């Protein structure tokens, strides 16, 4: 299942790298690619991965999820 997450608060490559690494660490996530310029993360995950888990992981890093599509 592919999800595109809009994220606010990322300002540098270090920020986007931390988000990408954290998302890849979630069980069931098979890939995560963060686009700093677009302020999005594209995540491929099993259907069992809840949006709440993605949001909590990003929130824990100090960033804000605007939407998940």
CHARMM internal coordinates of N, CA and C (Angstrom, degrees):
IC EDIT
DIST 1 N 1 CA 1.4369
DIST 1 CA 1 C 1.5295
ANGL 1 N 1 CA 1 C 108.50
DIST 1 C 2 N 1.3102
ANGL 1 CA 1 C 2 N 117.10
DIHE 1 N 1 CA 1 C 2 N 129.33
DIST 2 N 2 CA 1.4588
ANGL 1 C 2 N 2 CA 122.55
DIHE 1 CA 1 C 2 N 2 CA -178.73
DIST 2 CA 2 C 1.5222
ANGL 2 N 2 CA 2 C 109.50
DIHE 1 C 2 N 2 CA 2 C -100.06
DIST 2 C 3 N 1.3435
ANGL 2 CA 2 C 3 N 115.53
DIHE 2 N 2 CA 2 C 3 N 132.88
DIST 3 N 3 CA 1.4534
ANGL 2 C 3 N 3 CA 121.03
DIHE 2 CA 2 C 3 N 3 CA 177.99
DIST 3 CA 3 C 1.5179
ANGL 3 N 3 CA 3 C 108.85
DIHE 2 C 3 N 3 CA 3 C -131.14
DIST 3 C 4 N 1.3122
ANGL 3 CA 3 C 4 N 115.25
DIHE 3 N 3 CA 3 C 4 N 139.06
DIST 4 N 4 CA 1.4559
ANGL 3 C 4 N 4 CA 120.48
DIHE 3 CA 3 C 4 N 4 CA 175.46
DIST 4 CA 4 C 1.5240
ANGL 4 N 4 CA 4 C 107.36
DIHE 3 C 4 N 4 CA 4 C -112.75
DIST 4 C 5 N 1.3310
ANGL 4 CA 4 C 5 N 114.70
DIHE 4 N 4 CA 4 C 5 N 121.68
DIST 5 N 5 CA 1.4601
ANGL 4 C 5 N 5 CA 121.44
DIHE 4 CA 4 C 5 N 5 CA -175.02
DIST 5 CA 5 C 1.5226
ANGL 5 N 5 CA 5 C 109.12
DIHE 4 C 5 N 5 CA 5 C -109.75
DIST 5 C 6 N 1.3222
ANGL 5 CA 5 C 6 N 116.71
DIHE 5 N 5 CA 5 C 6 N 124.50
DIST 6 N 6 CA 1.4714
ANGL 5 C 6 N 6 CA 121.83
DIHE 5 CA 5 C 6 N 6 CA 174.75
DIST 6 CA 6 C 1.5278
ANGL 6 N 6 CA 6 C 107.43
DIHE 5 C 6 N 6 CA 6 C -87.92
DIST 6 C 7 N 1.3415
ANGL 6 CA 6 C 7 N 115.71
DIHE 6 N 6 CA 6 C 7 N 126.64
DIST 7 N 7 CA 1.4620
ANGL 6 C 7 N 7 CA 121.31
DIHE 6 CA 6 C 7 N 7 CA -173.60
DIST 7 CA 7 C 1.5279
ANGL 7 N 7 CA 7 C 109.65
DIHE 6 C 7 N 7 CA 7 C -126.40
DIST 7 C 8 N 1.3317
ANGL 7 CA 7 C 8 N 116.02
DIHE 7 N 7 CA 7 C 8 N 132.70
DIST 8 N 8 CA 1.4655
ANGL 7 C 8 N 8 CA 121.51
DIHE 7 CA 7 C 8 N 8 CA 175.02
DIST 8 CA 8 C 1.5226
ANGL 8 N 8 CA 8 C 109.31
DIHE 7 C 8 N 8 CA 8 C -105.38
DIST 8 C 9 N 1.3278
ANGL 8 CA 8 C 9 N 115.27
DIHE 8 N 8 CA 8 C 9 N 147.19
DIST 9 N 9 CA 1.4550
ANGL 8 C 9 N 9 CA 120.24
DIHE 8 CA 8 C 9 N 9 CA 173.23
DIST 9 CA 9 C 1.5179
ANGL 9 N 9 CA 9 C 115.41
DIHE 8 C 9 N 9 CA 9 C 107.33
DIST 9 C 10 N 1.3270
ANGL 9 CA 9 C 10 N 118.37
DIHE 9 N 9 CA 9 C 10 N -8.71
DIST 10 N 10 CA 1.4583
ANGL 9 C 10 N 10 CA 120.45
DIHE 9 CA 9 C 10 N 10 CA 177.90
DIST 10 CA 10 C 1.5309
ANGL 10 N 10 CA 10 C 108.23
DIHE 9 C 10 N 10 CA 10 C -82.73
DIST 10 C 11 N 1.3458
ANGL 10 CA 10 C 11 N 116.20
DIHE 10 N 10 CA 10 C 11 N 126.95
DIST 11 N 11 CA 1.4656
ANGL 10 C 11 N 11 CA 119.83
DIHE 10 CA 10 C 11 N 11 CA -175.97
DIST 11 CA 11 C 1.5168
ANGL 11 N 11 CA 11 C 114.03
DIHE 10 C 11 N 11 CA 11 C -122.76
DIST 11 C 12 N 1.3378
ANGL 11 CA 11 C 12 N 118.05
DIHE 11 N 11 CA 11 C 12 N -9.95
DIST 12 N 12 CA 1.4603
ANGL 11 C 12 N 12 CA 119.22
DIHE 11 CA 11 C 12 N 12 CA -175.07
DIST 12 CA 12 C 1.5274
ANGL 12 N 12 CA 12 C 110.02
DIHE 11 C 12 N 12 CA 12 C -150.10
DIST 12 C 13 N 1.3128
ANGL 12 CA 12 C 13 N 117.50
DIHE 12 N 12 CA 12 C 13 N 167.58
DIST 13 N 13 CA 1.4696
ANGL 12 C 13 N 13 CA 120.79
DIHE 12 CA 12 C 13 N 13 CA 178.89
DIST 13 CA 13 C 1.5278
ANGL 13 N 13 CA 13 C 112.89
DIHE 12 C 13 N 13 CA 13 C -59.42
DIST 13 C 14 N 1.3282
ANGL 13 CA 13 C 14 N 116.61
DIHE 13 N 13 CA 13 C 14 N -31.62
DIST 14 N 14 CA 1.4699
ANGL 13 C 14 N 14 CA 119.38
DIHE 13 CA 13 C 14 N 14 CA 178.05
DIST 14 CA 14 C 1.5333
ANGL 14 N 14 CA 14 C 110.45
DIHE 13 C 14 N 14 CA 14 C -63.48
DIST 14 C 15 N 1.3276
ANGL 14 CA 14 C 15 N 116.21
DIHE 14 N 14 CA 14 C 15 N -41.80
DIST 15 N 15 CA 1.4728
ANGL 14 C 15 N 15 CA 121.07
DIHE 14 CA 14 C 15 N 15 CA 178.06
DIST 15 CA 15 C 1.5263
ANGL 15 N 15 CA 15 C 110.21
DIHE 14 C 15 N 15 CA 15 C -59.47
DIST 15 C 16 N 1.3190
ANGL 15 CA 15 C 16 N 116.01
DIHE 15 N 15 CA 15 C 16 N -51.31
DIST 16 N 16 CA 1.4636
ANGL 15 C 16 N 16 CA 119.51
DIHE 15 CA 15 C 16 N 16 CA -176.36
DIST 16 CA 16 C 1.5279
ANGL 16 N 16 CA 16 C 111.17
DIHE 15 C 16 N 16 CA 16 C -65.90
DIST 16 C 17 N 1.3166
ANGL 16 CA 16 C 17 N 117.17
DIHE 16 N 16 CA 16 C 17 N -34.66
DIST 17 N 17 CA 1.4596
ANGL 16 C 17 N 17 CA 121.07
DIHE 16 CA 16 C 17 N 17 CA 177.57
DIST 17 CA 17 C 1.5298
ANGL 17 N 17 CA 17 C 111.15
DIHE 16 C 17 N 17 CA 17 C -64.50
DIST 17 C 18 N 1.3276
ANGL 17 CA 17 C 18 N 116.45
DIHE 17 N 17 CA 17 C 18 N -41.33
DIST 18 N 18 CA 1.4679
ANGL 17 C 18 N 18 CA 120.10
DIHE 17 CA 17 C 18 N 18 CA 178.18
DIST 18 CA 18 C 1.5260
ANGL 18 N 18 CA 18 C 111.57
DIHE 17 C 18 N 18 CA 18 C -64.01
DIST 18 C 19 N 1.3220
ANGL 18 CA 18 C 19 N 116.61
DIHE 18 N 18 CA 18 C 19 N -41.80
DIST 19 N 19 CA 1.4675
ANGL 18 C 19 N 19 CA 120.26
DIHE 18 CA 18 C 19 N 19 CA 178.96
DIST 19 CA 19 C 1.5244
ANGL 19 N 19 CA 19 C 110.12
DIHE 18 C 19 N 19 CA 19 C -63.91
DIST 19 C 20 N 1.3156
ANGL 19 CA 19 C 20 N 116.85
DIHE 19 N 19 CA 19 C 20 N -46.19
DIST 20 N 20 CA 1.4612
ANGL 19 C 20 N 20 CA 121.59
DIHE 19 CA 19 C 20 N 20 CA -179.49
DIST 20 CA 20 C 1.5245
ANGL 20 N 20 CA 20 C 111.01
DIHE 19 C 20 N 20 CA 20 C -59.91
DIST 20 C 21 N 1.3173
ANGL 20 CA 20 C 21 N 116.68
DIHE 20 N 20 CA 20 C 21 N -46.34
DIST 21 N 21 CA 1.4699
ANGL 20 C 21 N 21 CA 121.29
DIHE 20 CA 20 C 21 N 21 CA -179.75
DIST 21 CA 21 C 1.5312
ANGL 21 N 21 CA 21 C 110.94
DIHE 20 C 21 N 21 CA 21 C -62.76
DIST 21 C 22 N 1.3238
ANGL 21 CA 21 C 22 N 116.93
DIHE 21 N 21 CA 21 C 22 N -42.73
DIST 22 N 22 CA 1.4666
ANGL 21 C 22 N 22 CA 120.97
DIHE 21 CA 21 C 22 N 22 CA -179.43
DIST 22 CA 22 C 1.5242
ANGL 22 N 22 CA 22 C 111.50
DIHE 21 C 22 N 22 CA 22 C -65.34
DIST 22 C 23 N 1.3307
ANGL 22 CA 22 C 23 N 116.81
DIHE 22 N 22 CA 22 C 23 N -42.41
DIST 23 N 23 CA 1.4653
ANGL 22 C 23 N 23 CA 119.99
DIHE 22 CA 22 C 23 N 23 CA 179.51
DIST 23 CA 23 C 1.5203
ANGL 23 N 23 CA 23 C 110.87
DIHE 22 C 23 N 23 CA 23 C -64.91
DIST 23 C 24 N 1.3367
ANGL 23 CA 23 C 24 N 117.30
DIHE 23 N 23 CA 23 C 24 N -39.99
DIST 24 N 24 CA 1.4671
ANGL 23 C 24 N 24 CA 120.76
DIHE 23 CA 23 C 24 N 24 CA 178.61
DIST 24 CA 24 C 1.5285
ANGL 24 N 24 CA 24 C 111.61
DIHE 23 C 24 N 24 CA 24 C -64.75
DIST 24 C 25 N 1.3342
ANGL 24 CA 24 C 25 N 116.68
DIHE 24 N 24 CA 24 C 25 N -22.00
DIST 25 N 25 CA 1.4580
ANGL 24 C 25 N 25 CA 121.54
DIHE 24 CA 24 C 25 N 25 CA -179.92
DIST 25 CA 25 C 1.5188
ANGL 25 N 25 CA 25 C 114.71
DIHE 24 C 25 N 25 CA 25 C -80.16
DIST 25 C 26 N 1.3179
ANGL 25 CA 25 C 26 N 116.75
DIHE 25 N 25 CA 25 C 26 N -8.53
DIST 26 N 26 CA 1.4690
ANGL 25 C 26 N 26 CA 120.39
DIHE 25 CA 25 C 26 N 26 CA 179.42
DIST 26 CA 26 C 1.5250
ANGL 26 N 26 CA 26 C 108.79
DIHE 25 C 26 N 26 CA 26 C -77.82
DIST 26 C 27 N 1.3196
ANGL 26 CA 26 C 27 N 116.24
DIHE 26 N 26 CA 26 C 27 N 130.65
DIST 27 N 27 CA 1.4591
ANGL 26 C 27 N 27 CA 120.49
DIHE 26 CA 26 C 27 N 27 CA 178.89
DIST 27 CA 27 C 1.5291
ANGL 27 N 27 CA 27 C 109.99
DIHE 26 C 27 N 27 CA 27 C -61.60
DIST 27 C 28 N 1.3234
ANGL 27 CA 27 C 28 N 115.95
DIHE 27 N 27 CA 27 C 28 N 128.41
DIST 28 N 28 CA 1.4547
ANGL 27 C 28 N 28 CA 121.12
DIHE 27 CA 27 C 28 N 28 CA -179.76
DIST 28 CA 28 C 1.5228
ANGL 28 N 28 CA 28 C 113.61
DIHE 27 C 28 N 28 CA 28 C 100.78
DIST 28 C 29 N 1.3281
ANGL 28 CA 28 C 29 N 116.99
DIHE 28 N 28 CA 28 C 29 N -13.36
DIST 29 N 29 CA 1.4674
ANGL 28 C 29 N 29 CA 120.72
DIHE 28 CA 28 C 29 N 29 CA 176.51
DIST 29 CA 29 C 1.5218
ANGL 29 N 29 CA 29 C 108.03
DIHE 28 C 29 N 29 CA 29 C -84.83
DIST 29 C 30 N 1.3186
ANGL 29 CA 29 C 30 N 116.84
DIHE 29 N 29 CA 29 C 30 N 122.86
DIST 30 N 30 CA 1.4652
ANGL 29 C 30 N 30 CA 121.28
DIHE 29 CA 29 C 30 N 30 CA -177.91
DIST 30 CA 30 C 1.5220
ANGL 30 N 30 CA 30 C 112.17
DIHE 29 C 30 N 30 CA 30 C -95.04
DIST 30 C 31 N 1.3349
ANGL 30 CA 30 C 31 N 117.85
DIHE 30 N 30 CA 30 C 31 N -26.42
DIST 31 N 31 CA 1.4613
ANGL 30 C 31 N 31 CA 120.84
DIHE 30 CA 30 C 31 N 31 CA 174.32
DIST 31 CA 31 C 1.5199
ANGL 31 N 31 CA 31 C 109.62
DIHE 30 C 31 N 31 CA 31 C -159.55
DIST 31 C 32 N 1.3271
ANGL 31 CA 31 C 32 N 114.18
DIHE 31 N 31 CA 31 C 32 N 153.22
DIST 32 N 32 CA 1.4605
ANGL 31 C 32 N 32 CA 120.90
DIHE 31 CA 31 C 32 N 32 CA 176.74
DIST 32 CA 32 C 1.5171
ANGL 32 N 32 CA 32 C 107.48
DIHE 31 C 32 N 32 CA 32 C -148.20
DIST 32 C 33 N 1.3270
ANGL 32 CA 32 C 33 N 116.12
DIHE 32 N 32 CA 32 C 33 N 128.74
DIST 33 N 33 CA 1.4620
ANGL 32 C 33 N 33 CA 122.09
DIHE 32 CA 32 C 33 N 33 CA 178.59
DIST 33 CA 33 C 1.5238
ANGL 33 N 33 CA 33 C 107.91
DIHE 32 C 33 N 33 CA 33 C -130.27
DIST 33 C 34 N 1.3287
ANGL 33 CA 33 C 34 N 115.33
DIHE 33 N 33 CA 33 C 34 N 123.46
DIST 34 N 34 CA 1.4588
ANGL 33 C 34 N 34 CA 120.63
DIHE 33 CA 33 C 34 N 34 CA -179.51
DIST 34 CA 34 C 1.5236
ANGL 34 N 34 CA 34 C 109.30
DIHE 33 C 34 N 34 CA 34 C -101.77
DIST 34 C 35 N 1.3287
ANGL 34 CA 34 C 35 N 115.72
DIHE 34 N 34 CA 34 C 35 N 132.97
DIST 35 N 35 CA 1.4624
ANGL 34 C 35 N 35 CA 122.79
DIHE 34 CA 34 C 35 N 35 CA 176.28
DIST 35 CA 35 C 1.5282
ANGL 35 N 35 CA 35 C 106.63
DIHE 34 C 35 N 35 CA 35 C -109.70
DIST 35 C 36 N 1.3272
ANGL 35 CA 35 C 36 N 115.80
DIHE 35 N 35 CA 35 C 36 N 102.41
DIST 36 N 36 CA 1.4596
ANGL 35 C 36 N 36 CA 120.88
DIHE 35 CA 35 C 36 N 36 CA -176.37
DIST 36 CA 36 C 1.5256
ANGL 36 N 36 CA 36 C 112.08
DIHE 35 C 36 N 36 CA 36 C -61.01
DIST 36 C 37 N 1.3282
ANGL 36 CA 36 C 37 N 117.41
DIHE 36 N 36 CA 36 C 37 N -43.30
DIST 37 N 37 CA 1.4647
ANGL 36 C 37 N 37 CA 121.47
DIHE 36 CA 36 C 37 N 37 CA -178.18
DIST 37 CA 37 C 1.5230
ANGL 37 N 37 CA 37 C 111.87
DIHE 36 C 37 N 37 CA 37 C -63.28
DIST 37 C 38 N 1.3225
ANGL 37 CA 37 C 38 N 116.86
DIHE 37 N 37 CA 37 C 38 N -39.74
DIST 38 N 38 CA 1.4633
ANGL 37 C 38 N 38 CA 121.12
DIHE 37 CA 37 C 38 N 38 CA -179.53
DIST 38 CA 38 C 1.5269
ANGL 38 N 38 CA 38 C 112.64
DIHE 37 C 38 N 38 CA 38 C -85.97
DIST 38 C 39 N 1.3346
ANGL 38 CA 38 C 39 N 116.03
DIHE 38 N 38 CA 38 C 39 N -9.86
DIST 39 N 39 CA 1.4685
ANGL 38 C 39 N 39 CA 122.34
DIHE 38 CA 38 C 39 N 39 CA -177.56
DIST 39 CA 39 C 1.5291
ANGL 39 N 39 CA 39 C 111.50
DIHE 38 C 39 N 39 CA 39 C 58.11
DIST 39 C 40 N 1.3392
ANGL 39 CA 39 C 40 N 115.29
DIHE 39 N 39 CA 39 C 40 N 44.05
DIST 40 N 40 CA 1.4649
ANGL 39 C 40 N 40 CA 120.22
DIHE 39 CA 39 C 40 N 40 CA 179.36
DIST 40 CA 40 C 1.5219
ANGL 40 N 40 CA 40 C 110.95
DIHE 39 C 40 N 40 CA 40 C -133.63
DIST 40 C 41 N 1.3158
ANGL 40 CA 40 C 41 N 113.80
DIHE 40 N 40 CA 40 C 41 N 159.68
DIST 41 N 41 CA 1.4593
ANGL 40 C 41 N 41 CA 121.62
DIHE 40 CA 40 C 41 N 41 CA 170.32
DIST 41 CA 41 C 1.5202
ANGL 41 N 41 CA 41 C 106.58
DIHE 40 C 41 N 41 CA 41 C -126.24
DIST 41 C 42 N 1.3177
ANGL 41 CA 41 C 42 N 116.49
DIHE 41 N 41 CA 41 C 42 N 130.65
DIST 42 N 42 CA 1.4595
ANGL 41 C 42 N 42 CA 121.50
DIHE 41 CA 41 C 42 N 42 CA 175.45
DIST 42 CA 42 C 1.5195
ANGL 42 N 42 CA 42 C 106.94
DIHE 41 C 42 N 42 CA 42 C -104.23
DIST 42 C 43 N 1.3292
ANGL 42 CA 42 C 43 N 115.36
DIHE 42 N 42 CA 42 C 43 N 120.13
DIST 43 N 43 CA 1.4559
ANGL 42 C 43 N 43 CA 121.31
DIHE 42 CA 42 C 43 N 43 CA -174.16
DIST 43 CA 43 C 1.5226
ANGL 43 N 43 CA 43 C 109.82
DIHE 42 C 43 N 43 CA 43 C -119.71
DIST 43 C 44 N 1.3184
ANGL 43 CA 43 C 44 N 115.84
DIHE 43 N 43 CA 43 C 44 N 131.26
DIST 44 N 44 CA 1.4641
ANGL 43 C 44 N 44 CA 122.33
DIHE 43 CA 43 C 44 N 44 CA 170.50
DIST 44 CA 44 C 1.5189
ANGL 44 N 44 CA 44 C 105.76
DIHE 43 C 44 N 44 CA 44 C -104.38
DIST 44 C 45 N 1.3278
ANGL 44 CA 44 C 45 N 116.62
DIHE 44 N 44 CA 44 C 45 N 124.60
DIST 45 N 45 CA 1.4559
ANGL 44 C 45 N 45 CA 120.02
DIHE 44 CA 44 C 45 N 45 CA -175.91
DIST 45 CA 45 C 1.5224
ANGL 45 N 45 CA 45 C 111.00
DIHE 44 C 45 N 45 CA 45 C -148.93
DIST 45 C 46 N 1.3253
ANGL 45 CA 45 C 46 N 114.29
DIHE 45 N 45 CA 45 C 46 N 160.53
DIST 46 N 46 CA 1.4547
ANGL 45 C 46 N 46 CA 120.16
DIHE 45 CA 45 C 46 N 46 CA 174.11
DIST 46 CA 46 C 1.5279
ANGL 46 N 46 CA 46 C 108.03
DIHE 45 C 46 N 46 CA 46 C -67.75
DIST 46 C 47 N 1.3116
ANGL 46 CA 46 C 47 N 115.68
DIHE 46 N 46 CA 46 C 47 N 155.85
DIST 47 N 47 CA 1.4719
ANGL 46 C 47 N 47 CA 120.59
DIHE 46 CA 46 C 47 N 47 CA -178.42
DIST 47 CA 47 C 1.5260
ANGL 47 N 47 CA 47 C 112.01
DIHE 46 C 47 N 47 CA 47 C -60.94
DIST 47 C 48 N 1.3247
ANGL 47 CA 47 C 48 N 117.37
DIHE 47 N 47 CA 47 C 48 N -22.63
DIST 48 N 48 CA 1.4634
ANGL 47 C 48 N 48 CA 121.31
DIHE 47 CA 47 C 48 N 48 CA -178.07
DIST 48 CA 48 C 1.5304
ANGL 48 N 48 CA 48 C 113.25
DIHE 47 C 48 N 48 CA 48 C -72.99
DIST 48 C 49 N 1.3296
ANGL 48 CA 48 C 49 N 117.79
DIHE 48 N 48 CA 48 C 49 N -12.39
DIST 49 N 49 CA 1.4671
ANGL 48 C 49 N 49 CA 120.83
DIHE 48 CA 48 C 49 N 49 CA -179.73
DIST 49 CA 49 C 1.5246
ANGL 49 N 49 CA 49 C 108.81
DIHE 48 C 49 N 49 CA 49 C -78.87
DIST 49 C 50 N 1.3255
ANGL 49 CA 49 C 50 N 115.12
DIHE 49 N 49 CA 49 C 50 N 115.86
DIST 50 N 50 CA 1.4649
ANGL 49 C 50 N 50 CA 120.75
DIHE 49 CA 49 C 50 N 50 CA -177.19
DIST 50 CA 50 C 1.5225
ANGL 50 N 50 CA 50 C 110.92
DIHE 49 C 50 N 50 CA 50 C -81.62
DIST 50 C 51 N 1.3352
ANGL 50 CA 50 C 51 N 115.69
DIHE 50 N 50 CA 50 C 51 N 147.62
DIST 51 N 51 CA 1.4565
ANGL 50 C 51 N 51 CA 120.74
DIHE 50 CA 50 C 51 N 51 CA 176.10
DIST 51 CA 51 C 1.5306
ANGL 51 N 51 CA 51 C 110.66
DIHE 50 C 51 N 51 CA 51 C -57.06
DIST 51 C 52 N 1.3333
ANGL 51 CA 51 C 52 N 116.53
DIHE 51 N 51 CA 51 C 52 N -35.23
DIST 52 N 52 CA 1.4650
ANGL 51 C 52 N 52 CA 120.73
DIHE 51 CA 51 C 52 N 52 CA -179.70
DIST 52 CA 52 C 1.5245
ANGL 52 N 52 CA 52 C 111.77
DIHE 51 C 52 N 52 CA 52 C -59.62
DIST 52 C 53 N 1.3303
ANGL 52 CA 52 C 53 N 117.46
DIHE 52 N 52 CA 52 C 53 N -36.09
DIST 53 N 53 CA 1.4698
ANGL 52 C 53 N 53 CA 121.15
DIHE 52 CA 52 C 53 N 53 CA 178.81
DIST 53 CA 53 C 1.5203
ANGL 53 N 53 CA 53 C 110.60
DIHE 52 C 53 N 53 CA 53 C -67.28
DIST 53 C 54 N 1.3224
ANGL 53 CA 53 C 54 N 116.57
DIHE 53 N 53 CA 53 C 54 N -39.98
DIST 54 N 54 CA 1.4627
ANGL 53 C 54 N 54 CA 120.86
DIHE 53 CA 53 C 54 N 54 CA 178.47
DIST 54 CA 54 C 1.5318
ANGL 54 N 54 CA 54 C 110.38
DIHE 53 C 54 N 54 CA 54 C -66.17
DIST 54 C 55 N 1.3249
ANGL 54 CA 54 C 55 N 115.63
DIHE 54 N 54 CA 54 C 55 N -45.11
DIST 55 N 55 CA 1.4607
ANGL 54 C 55 N 55 CA 121.00
DIHE 54 CA 54 C 55 N 55 CA -179.42
DIST 55 CA 55 C 1.5278
ANGL 55 N 55 CA 55 C 110.43
DIHE 54 C 55 N 55 CA 55 C -62.95
DIST 55 C 56 N 1.3210
ANGL 55 CA 55 C 56 N 117.26
DIHE 55 N 55 CA 55 C 56 N -46.10
DIST 56 N 56 CA 1.4721
ANGL 55 C 56 N 56 CA 121.09
DIHE 55 CA 55 C 56 N 56 CA -178.62
DIST 56 CA 56 C 1.5230
ANGL 56 N 56 CA 56 C 111.22
DIHE 55 C 56 N 56 CA 56 C -61.44
DIST 56 C 57 N 1.3192
ANGL 56 CA 56 C 57 N 116.87
DIHE 56 N 56 CA 56 C 57 N -40.34
DIST 57 N 57 CA 1.4615
ANGL 56 C 57 N 57 CA 120.82
DIHE 56 CA 56 C 57 N 57 CA -179.99
DIST 57 CA 57 C 1.5261
ANGL 57 N 57 CA 57 C 110.86
DIHE 56 C 57 N 57 CA 57 C -63.34
DIST 57 C 58 N 1.3130
ANGL 57 CA 57 C 58 N 116.36
DIHE 57 N 57 CA 57 C 58 N -43.81
DIST 58 N 58 CA 1.4667
ANGL 57 C 58 N 58 CA 120.39
DIHE 57 CA 57 C 58 N 58 CA 179.95
DIST 58 CA 58 C 1.5316
ANGL 58 N 58 CA 58 C 110.83
DIHE 57 C 58 N 58 CA 58 C -70.22
DIST 58 C 59 N 1.3236
ANGL 58 CA 58 C 59 N 116.65
DIHE 58 N 58 CA 58 C 59 N -40.76
DIST 59 N 59 CA 1.4668
ANGL 58 C 59 N 59 CA 120.73
DIHE 58 CA 58 C 59 N 59 CA 177.98
DIST 59 CA 59 C 1.5302
ANGL 59 N 59 CA 59 C 111.09
DIHE 58 C 59 N 59 CA 59 C -60.52
DIST 59 C 60 N 1.3279
ANGL 59 CA 59 C 60 N 116.24
DIHE 59 N 59 CA 59 C 60 N -40.15
DIST 60 N 60 CA 1.4713
ANGL 59 C 60 N 60 CA 121.00
DIHE 59 CA 59 C 60 N 60 CA -179.37
DIST 60 CA 60 C 1.5288
ANGL 60 N 60 CA 60 C 111.73
DIHE 59 C 60 N 60 CA 60 C -61.55
DIST 60 C 61 N 1.3179
ANGL 60 CA 60 C 61 N 117.45
DIHE 60 N 60 CA 60 C 61 N -24.37
DIST 61 N 61 CA 1.4556
ANGL 60 C 61 N 61 CA 121.73
DIHE 60 CA 60 C 61 N 61 CA 178.36
DIST 61 CA 61 C 1.5264
ANGL 61 N 61 CA 61 C 112.15
DIHE 60 C 61 N 61 CA 61 C -86.59
DIST 61 C 62 N 1.3353
ANGL 61 CA 61 C 62 N 116.64
DIHE 61 N 61 CA 61 C 62 N -6.44
DIST 62 N 62 CA 1.4658
ANGL 61 C 62 N 62 CA 120.57
DIHE 61 CA 61 C 62 N 62 CA 178.20
DIST 62 CA 62 C 1.5029
ANGL 62 N 62 CA 62 C 115.05
DIHE 61 C 62 N 62 CA 62 C 94.99
DIST 62 C 63 N 1.3331
ANGL 62 CA 62 C 63 N 117.02
DIHE 62 N 62 CA 62 C 63 N 14.53
DIST 63 N 63 CA 1.4612
ANGL 62 C 63 N 63 CA 121.14
DIHE 62 CA 62 C 63 N 63 CA 178.99
DIST 63 CA 63 C 1.5188
ANGL 63 N 63 CA 63 C 109.53
DIHE 62 C 63 N 63 CA 63 C -110.28
DIST 63 C 64 N 1.3253
ANGL 63 CA 63 C 64 N 116.36
DIHE 63 N 63 CA 63 C 64 N 164.03
DIST 64 N 64 CA 1.4637
ANGL 63 C 64 N 64 CA 121.06
DIHE 63 CA 63 C 64 N 64 CA -176.55
DIST 64 CA 64 C 1.5199
ANGL 64 N 64 CA 64 C 110.95
DIHE 63 C 64 N 64 CA 64 C -115.71
DIST 64 C 65 N 1.3385
ANGL 64 CA 64 C 65 N 114.86
DIHE 64 N 64 CA 64 C 65 N 129.09
DIST 65 N 65 CA 1.4665
ANGL 64 C 65 N 65 CA 120.85
DIHE 64 CA 64 C 65 N 65 CA 175.63
DIST 65 CA 65 C 1.5169
ANGL 65 N 65 CA 65 C 108.07
DIHE 64 C 65 N 65 CA 65 C -84.22
DIST 65 C 66 N 1.3331
ANGL 65 CA 65 C 66 N 115.87
DIHE 65 N 65 CA 65 C 66 N 122.47
DIST 66 N 66 CA 1.4657
ANGL 65 C 66 N 66 CA 121.36
DIHE 65 CA 65 C 66 N 66 CA 179.41
DIST 66 CA 66 C 1.5151
ANGL 66 N 66 CA 66 C 111.39
DIHE 65 C 66 N 66 CA 66 C -89.21
DIST 66 C 67 N 1.3552
ANGL 66 CA 66 C 67 N 116.77
DIHE 66 N 66 CA 66 C 67 N -37.48
DIST 67 N 67 CA 1.4593
ANGL 66 C 67 N 67 CA 119.89
DIHE 66 CA 66 C 67 N 67 CA 179.44
DIST 67 CA 67 C 1.5205
ANGL 67 N 67 CA 67 C 109.61
DIHE 66 C 67 N 67 CA 67 C -165.35
DIST 67 C 68 N 1.3183
ANGL 67 CA 67 C 68 N 114.42
DIHE 67 N 67 CA 67 C 68 N 160.01
DIST 68 N 68 CA 1.4701
ANGL 67 C 68 N 68 CA 122.01
DIHE 67 CA 67 C 68 N 68 CA 173.32
DIST 68 CA 68 C 1.5163
ANGL 68 N 68 CA 68 C 107.14
DIHE 67 C 68 N 68 CA 68 C -131.57
DIST 68 C 69 N 1.3297
ANGL 68 CA 68 C 69 N 115.40
DIHE 68 N 68 CA 68 C 69 N 124.74
DIST 69 N 69 CA 1.4619
ANGL 68 C 69 N 69 CA 120.13
DIHE 68 CA 68 C 69 N 69 CA -179.99
DIST 69 CA 69 C 1.5047
ANGL 69 N 69 CA 69 C 109.40
DIHE 68 C 69 N 69 CA 69 C -120.35
END
COOR INIT
IC SEED 1 N 1 CA 1 C
IC BUILD
